[in-house]
Amino acid sequence: MRRLFLVAAAVAAAATAVPLAAEAQNRRGQDQEQQQRDEAAKKRKRDSEWGNNQSPLPALRNAGPCPFVKTLYDAARYAEFKDGREASAAVAYTGEIQGISAGCQYKDDEPIKLAMDVLFELGRGPQASDSRKTYRYWVAVTDRNRSVLAKQTFDLPVTFPSGKDRVQVTEKIHGIEIPRATMTTSGSNFEVLIGFEVTPEMAAFNRDGKRFRLNAGAQTAAAGSNPQPQ
């Protein structure tokens, strides 16, 4: 189990508490409810576009909504090619974040405590030099303006069994803590992003929508063909 402690010294989304009159408090409450509905609608749209497979961990009692948790599109997949040649016969190692399960807990003015299970599917292509590979991935907490409040990188060592070209690994990342400036700062003010540590070339490959299956090249390489990326 990974234990990740992310602490933000200053949270842009949390304003300094100021005493408000009852009418102003009601108006702010209505604005926050509308804002949360808008954020929820945006999240559903992003999840639909990015293909996120997010289901909650066992329900926890919260004072408000949890932070949005998702993969960053440019870093959701890992595709390593020999000599930088984008062909299935040149694939060395691949990876994809297949799904995220997340749950959070907070009340009063306590920090948000977040736990995640992240499912990775990892592949070995015809140009893989070893049955072992250490991937790297990162977890970042941002505010609504996408300013990074904290980020941490992890190693993910994998051994491919003999005769197997893919493995699935579930990483349990618990102990994420996000401080809140006031009791009224909800989890919807934050996002938690996950992605592979990729090169600029890999990010561009993902951004262009190219992809290979995780066992790409296993059969085509033997046949001597070089199909293009999907």
Secondary structure, 3 states (H helix, E strand, C coil): CEECCCCCCCCCCCCCCCCCCHHHHHHHHHHHHHHHHHHHHHHHHHHHHHCCCEEECCCCCECCCCCEEEECHHHCEEEEEHHHCCCHHHEEEEEEEEEEEEEEEECCCCCEEEEEEEEEEEEECCCCCCCEEEEEEEEEEEECCCCEEEEEEEEEEEECCCCCCEEEEEEEEEEEEECCCCCCCCHHHEEEEEEECCCHHHHHHHHCCCCCCCCCCCCHHHHCCCCCCC
